Amino acid sequence: MIRSLTLALLLAASAPVLAGAQEPAPAPQEAPAPAAAPAQGDQGGLVVDVEGGISAPMPIAVPTMPTQAVVQTPAGSTDALGRQLSEIIANDLRNSGLFTPLPAAQLRSPTVPEVTAPTYDYWSTTGAQSLVQGFIRANGDGNLTVGCYLYDVAARTELTRQGFVVPPADWRRAAHKCADTIYARLTGEGPYFDSRVVYVSETGPKAKRIKRLAIMDQDGANHRFLTNGQSIVLTPRFAPNQQSIVYMSYVGKIPSIYVYDIGSGRQRLVVQNVATTFAPRFSPDGRYILFSMAQGGNTDIYRVSAQGGSPQRLTNSPGIDTGGSYSPDGSRIVFESDRSGGQQLYVMNADGSNQQRISFGGGRYATPVWSPRGDLIAFTKLAGNFRVGIMSPSGGGEKLLTDSWSDEGPSWSPNGRVVTFMRSGRGAGGAAQLWSVDLTGVNERRIPTPLGGSDPAWGPLRP
């Protein structure tokens, strides 16, 4: 867990402030802006148009973070870490599609005193509208302190500041948290950079793929495999507390649902003595697992306690009902069904009542997932090619975000502004890759993975 600090005058912190910073502290949260700075949303402050996508990204300067003293740490020297922190912050902001970080090589590196007193005369000549400065310091207890400041270059004012105390192993998280602070202050949107993605790593030809569970940071860093590939795995999903993952596996050649504990590496079977269970997902409170089960020639949606037990049947119609996803408050479920003759999207109450169809466009609809903000549902549309789209929970405002040969399986970022999905190549050897796109449909980018990738699931913000 990262400890968060309000940066009053952290560079010259007094002994009492440092002592407090070294005590256990709550999870990171945005620090209140100083009284002289414009409040978030003020007309006098910088604001980024989140609907404009990459059409008019904001020029932003993110120079190297200085250090008071070069100290060797388990993560590297503090001067090298200062350069890497700035690079990660710049990459996060660039990948959002809303910012254009100026080339680092063209920027002068600030001194430690300049971090809290920017040389506005210089920065105004660079073309940057906003400026991110910070510092890194090695603490006596082995932890690192990272400071993060945001300035409006034209107005010559500080917009926000935040500090983080992290163990050396979590230094990248401090960079993501800083980028989240900047993004939230300038866009008015929630943060999403300090998060992880679980997915299925793929290798080999399509007819004989090896599929393993893998987990990584949202930018592809800190990648690791969770399973060895001896059994095919599909559709992994995080638990709300991020301590476990629910997924489908072909252990014993029977599709069954398992829960994988990330800390211990142990897994357990969720539902005993059934033929086929698949498409699992946790409820928002983590108490239940929603899934589909095929019995007697019919497939319906069920829920079961996350600890196991007897499943409760929620749908009971001829055909295939699957792909359930809860609304953020847990009161409703969106799912796909072919009860009308082709795959369409339906919404029902969490107890299975009041089932209503919401998709009526041409083609078929699949893999629906509710936005964490509750305002949209992402889906896969099958109409010639496979495309990722969004619509309101009532079915209105349908919009397709991608237009490739085969895009499917969307999953939302924690702030509900970006969707990750799988893109498959043509032919028997066509690789599966992870991509993301924002709600404008303009900012599309590939997410780096060591091998092929499918079935991505974006987790919540990390504590």
Rosetta blueprint (number, residue, H / E / L):
1 M L
2 I L
3 R E
4 S E
5 L E
6 T L
7 L L
8 A L
9 L L
10 L H
11 L H
12 A H
13 A L
14 S L
15 A H
16 P H
17 V H
18 L H
19 A H
20 G H
21 A H
22 Q L
23 E L
24 P L
25 A L
26 P L
27 A L
28 P L
29 Q L
30 E L
31 A L
32 P L
33 A L
34 P L
35 A L
36 A L
37 A L
38 P L
39 A L
40 Q L
41 G L
42 D L
43 Q L
44 G L
45 G L
46 L L
47 V L
48 V L
49 D L
50 V L
51 E L
52 G L
53 G H
54 I H
55 S H
56 A L
57 P L
58 M E
59 P E
60 I E
61 A E
62 V L
63 P L
64 T L
65 M L
66 P L
67 T E
68 Q L
69 A L
70 V L
71 V L
72 Q E
73 T E
74 P L
75 A L
76 G E
77 S E
78 T H
79 D H
80 A H
81 L H
82 G H
83 R H
84 Q H
85 L H
86 S H
87 E H
88 I H
89 I H
90 A H
91 N H
92 D H
93 L H
94 R H
95 N H
96 S L
97 G L
98 L L
99 F E
100 T E
101 P E
102 L L
103 P L
104 A H
105 A H
106 Q H
107 L L
108 R L
109 S L
110 P L
111 T L
112 V L
113 P H
114 E H
115 V H
116 T L
117 A L
118 P L
119 T L
120 Y H
121 D H
122 Y H
123 W H
124 S L
125 T L
126 T L
127 G L
128 A L
129 Q L
130 S E
131 L E
132 V E
133 Q E
134 G E
135 F E
136 I E
137 R E
138 A E
139 N L
140 G L
141 D L
142 G L
143 N L
144 L E
145 T E
146 V E
147 G E
148 C E
149 Y E
150 L E
151 Y E
152 D E
153 V L
154 A L
155 A L
156 R L
157 T E
158 E E
159 L E
160 T E
161 R E
162 Q E
163 G E
164 F E
165 V E
166 V E
167 P L
168 P H
169 A H
170 D H
171 W H
172 R H
173 R H
174 A H
175 A H
176 H H
177 K H
178 C H
179 A H
180 D H
181 T H
182 I H
183 Y H
184 A H
185 R H
186 L H
187 T H
188 G L
189 E L
190 G L
191 P L
192 Y L
193 F L
194 D L
195 S E
196 R E
197 V E
198 V E
199 Y E
200 V E
201 S E
202 E E
203 T E
204 G L
205 P L
206 K H
207 A H
208 K H
209 R L
210 I E
211 K E
212 R E
213 L E
214 A E
215 I E
216 M E
217 D E
218 Q L
219 D L
220 G L
221 A L
222 N L
223 H L
224 R E
225 F E
226 L L
227 T L
228 N L
229 G L
230 Q L
231 S L
232 I L
233 V E
234 L E
235 T E
236 P E
237 R E
238 F E
239 A L
240 P L
241 N L
242 Q L
243 Q L
244 S E
245 I E
246 V E
247 Y E
248 M E
249 S E
250 Y L
251 V H
252 G H
253 K H
254 I L
255 P L
256 S E
257 I E
258 Y E
259 V E
260 Y E
261 D E
262 I L
263 G L
264 S L
265 G L
266 R L
267 Q E
268 R E
269 L E
270 V L
271 V L
272 Q L
273 N L
274 V L
275 A L
276 T E
277 T E
278 F E
279 A E
280 P E
281 R E
282 F E
283 S L
284 P L
285 D L
286 G L
287 R L
288 Y E
289 I E
290 L E
291 F E
292 S E
293 M E
294 A E
295 Q E
296 G L
297 G L
298 N E
299 T E
300 D E
301 I E
302 Y E
303 R E
304 V E
305 S E
306 A L
307 Q L
308 G L
309 G L
310 S L
311 P L
312 Q E
313 R E
314 L L
315 T L
316 N L
317 S L
318 P L
319 G L
320 I E
321 D E
322 T E
323 G E
324 G E
325 S E
326 Y E
327 S L
328 P L
329 D L
330 G L
331 S L
332 R E
333 I E
334 V E
335 F E
336 E E
337 S E
338 D L
339 R L
340 S L
341 G L
342 G L
343 Q L
344 Q E
345 L E
346 Y E
347 V E
348 M E
349 N E
350 A L
351 D L
352 G L
353 S L
354 N L
355 Q L
356 Q E
357 R E
358 I L
359 S L
360 F L
361 G L
362 G L
363 G L
364 R E
365 Y E
366 A E
367 T E
368 P E
369 V E
370 W E
371 S L
372 P L
373 R L
374 G L
375 D L
376 L L
377 I E
378 A E
379 F E
380 T E
381 K E
382 L E
383 A L
384 G L
385 N L
386 F E
387 R E
388 V E
389 G E
390 I E
391 M E
392 S L
393 P L
394 S L
395 G L
396 G L
397 G L
398 E L
399 K E
400 L E
401 L L
402 T L
403 D L
404 S L
405 W L
406 S E
407 D E
408 E E
409 G E
410 P E
411 S E
412 W E
413 S L
414 P L
415 N L
416 G L
417 R L
418 V E
419 V E
420 T E
421 F E
422 M E
423 R E
424 S E
425 G L
426 R L
427 G L
428 A L
429 G L
430 G L
431 A L
432 A E
433 Q E
434 L E
435 W E
436 S E
437 V E
438 D E
439 L L
440 T L
441 G L
442 V L
443 N L
444 E E
445 R E
446 R E
447 I E
448 P L
449 T L
450 P L
451 L L
452 G E
453 G E
454 S E
455 D E
456 P E
457 A E
458 W E
459 G E
460 P E
461 L E
462 R L
463 P L
